[in-house]
């Protein structure tokens, strides 16, 4: 990979980070739970992409690519599961006291 390509990827990563901070800081608190639920559903696509990238790396690249693919799958799964747990807990805060009989 050329230096120019690496710099472009780093630039995109930094811009995405700044954009994410700006967007999240402007979301009102009433929208956090629905926004988090939608984001978790979209994050599931990250798992599919990590699996696809790992499958390609198994046939073409070395051991480092396989390890990085496995790490990507694990981290994406932790992100999705943790997000759903936090969303469930936040939705539980809106239940009435008598609704816990289930």
C-alpha beads as a LAMMPS data file, in Angstrom:
LAMMPS data file: protein, C-alpha beads

102 atoms
101 bonds

1 atom types
1 bond types

-500.0 500.0 xlo xhi
-500.0 500.0 ylo yhi
-500.0 500.0 zlo zhi

Masses

1 110.0

Atoms # bond

1 1 1 0.000 0.000 0.000
2 1 1 1.410 3.365 -1.006
3 1 1 1.944 6.251 1.389
4 1 1 -0.683 8.306 -0.441
5 1 1 -3.327 5.633 0.100
6 1 1 -2.490 5.343 3.801
7 1 1 -2.678 9.125 4.243
8 1 1 -6.045 9.195 2.486
9 1 1 -7.397 6.457 4.759
10 1 1 -6.114 8.253 7.874
11 1 1 -7.659 11.507 6.635
12 1 1 -11.057 9.844 6.114
13 1 1 -10.832 8.233 9.575
14 1 1 -10.062 11.560 11.283
15 1 1 -12.825 13.416 9.433
16 1 1 -15.312 10.653 10.307
17 1 1 -14.306 10.924 13.965
18 1 1 -14.840 14.694 14.057
19 1 1 -18.141 14.379 12.208
20 1 1 -19.344 11.668 14.603
21 1 1 -18.551 13.777 17.660
22 1 1 -20.338 16.786 16.190
23 1 1 -23.438 14.791 15.244
24 1 1 -23.763 12.912 18.520
25 1 1 -23.284 16.043 20.632
26 1 1 -26.238 17.694 18.898
27 1 1 -28.751 14.847 19.398
28 1 1 -31.419 15.676 21.998
29 1 1 -31.720 13.246 24.909
30 1 1 -35.237 12.168 23.831
31 1 1 -33.831 10.723 20.609
32 1 1 -30.912 8.748 22.048
33 1 1 -32.810 5.459 22.529
34 1 1 -34.405 5.308 19.042
35 1 1 -31.182 6.488 17.444
36 1 1 -29.168 3.845 19.309
37 1 1 -31.588 1.101 18.234
38 1 1 -31.292 2.080 14.600
39 1 1 -27.533 2.380 14.824
40 1 1 -27.236 -1.086 16.352
41 1 1 -29.204 -2.572 13.482
42 1 1 -26.903 -0.865 11.002
43 1 1 -23.851 -2.008 12.985
44 1 1 -24.863 -5.587 12.250
45 1 1 -23.706 -4.885 8.705
46 1 1 -20.214 -4.379 10.143
47 1 1 -20.211 -7.997 11.281
48 1 1 -21.158 -9.182 7.805
49 1 1 -18.397 -7.034 6.286
50 1 1 -15.831 -8.342 8.774
51 1 1 -16.812 -11.934 8.002
52 1 1 -16.571 -11.292 4.262
53 1 1 -13.185 -9.593 4.597
54 1 1 -11.892 -12.450 6.749
55 1 1 -13.124 -15.025 4.240
56 1 1 -11.248 -13.280 1.444
57 1 1 -8.122 -12.943 3.615
58 1 1 -8.144 -16.676 4.392
59 1 1 -7.504 -17.445 0.734
60 1 1 -5.209 -14.598 -0.270
61 1 1 -3.236 -13.100 2.623
62 1 1 -1.048 -14.235 5.490
63 1 1 -1.684 -14.928 9.143
64 1 1 -1.785 -11.248 10.182
65 1 1 -4.797 -10.617 7.941
66 1 1 -6.572 -13.608 9.456
67 1 1 -5.912 -12.383 12.985
68 1 1 -7.050 -8.851 12.146
69 1 1 -10.213 -10.221 10.555
70 1 1 -10.970 -12.288 13.641
71 1 1 -10.404 -9.252 15.867
72 1 1 -12.735 -7.208 13.642
73 1 1 -15.465 -9.843 13.962
74 1 1 -15.086 -9.990 17.755
75 1 1 -15.105 -6.206 18.209
76 1 1 -18.088 -5.715 15.890
77 1 1 -20.010 -8.409 17.761
78 1 1 -19.207 -6.816 21.131
79 1 1 -20.376 -3.466 19.753
80 1 1 -23.716 -4.818 18.543
81 1 1 -24.466 -6.949 21.627
82 1 1 -23.441 -4.188 24.023
83 1 1 -25.545 -1.673 22.136
84 1 1 -28.619 -3.871 22.341
85 1 1 -28.054 -4.413 26.081
86 1 1 -27.774 -0.672 26.689
87 1 1 -30.873 -0.017 24.566
88 1 1 -32.834 -2.656 26.485
89 1 1 -31.783 -1.113 29.775
90 1 1 -32.762 2.360 28.582
91 1 1 -36.162 1.123 27.419
92 1 1 -36.618 -0.584 30.789
93 1 1 -36.360 2.813 32.447
94 1 1 -39.598 3.851 30.731
95 1 1 -41.663 0.906 32.053
96 1 1 -44.108 1.396 34.864
97 1 1 -43.421 -0.304 38.197
98 1 1 -46.340 -2.758 37.767
99 1 1 -45.237 -3.955 34.299
100 1 1 -42.383 -6.130 35.662
101 1 1 -44.661 -9.157 36.248
102 1 1 -43.500 -10.996 33.099

Bonds

1 1 1 2
2 1 2 3
3 1 3 4
4 1 4 5
5 1 5 6
6 1 6 7
7 1 7 8
8 1 8 9
9 1 9 10
10 1 10 11
11 1 11 12
12 1 12 13
13 1 13 14
14 1 14 15
15 1 15 16
16 1 16 17
17 1 17 18
18 1 18 19
19 1 19 20
20 1 20 21
21 1 21 22
22 1 22 23
23 1 23 24
24 1 24 25
25 1 25 26
26 1 26 27
27 1 27 28
28 1 28 29
29 1 29 30
30 1 30 31
31 1 31 32
32 1 32 33
33 1 33 34
34 1 34 35
35 1 35 36
36 1 36 37
37 1 37 38
38 1 38 39
39 1 39 40
40 1 40 41
41 1 41 42
42 1 42 43
43 1 43 44
44 1 44 45
45 1 45 46
46 1 46 47
47 1 47 48
48 1 48 49
49 1 49 50
50 1 50 51
51 1 51 52
52 1 52 53
53 1 53 54
54 1 54 55
55 1 55 56
56 1 56 57
57 1 57 58
58 1 58 59
59 1 59 60
60 1 60 61
61 1 61 62
62 1 62 63
63 1 63 64
64 1 64 65
65 1 65 66
66 1 66 67
67 1 67 68
68 1 68 69
69 1 69 70
70 1 70 71
71 1 71 72
72 1 72 73
73 1 73 74
74 1 74 75
75 1 75 76
76 1 76 77
77 1 77 78
78 1 78 79
79 1 79 80
80 1 80 81
81 1 81 82
82 1 82 83
83 1 83 84
84 1 84 85
85 1 85 86
86 1 86 87
87 1 87 88
88 1 88 89
89 1 89 90
90 1 90 91
91 1 91 92
92 1 92 93
93 1 93 94
94 1 94 95
95 1 95 96
96 1 96 97
97 1 97 98
98 1 98 99
99 1 99 100
100 1 100 101
101 1 101 102
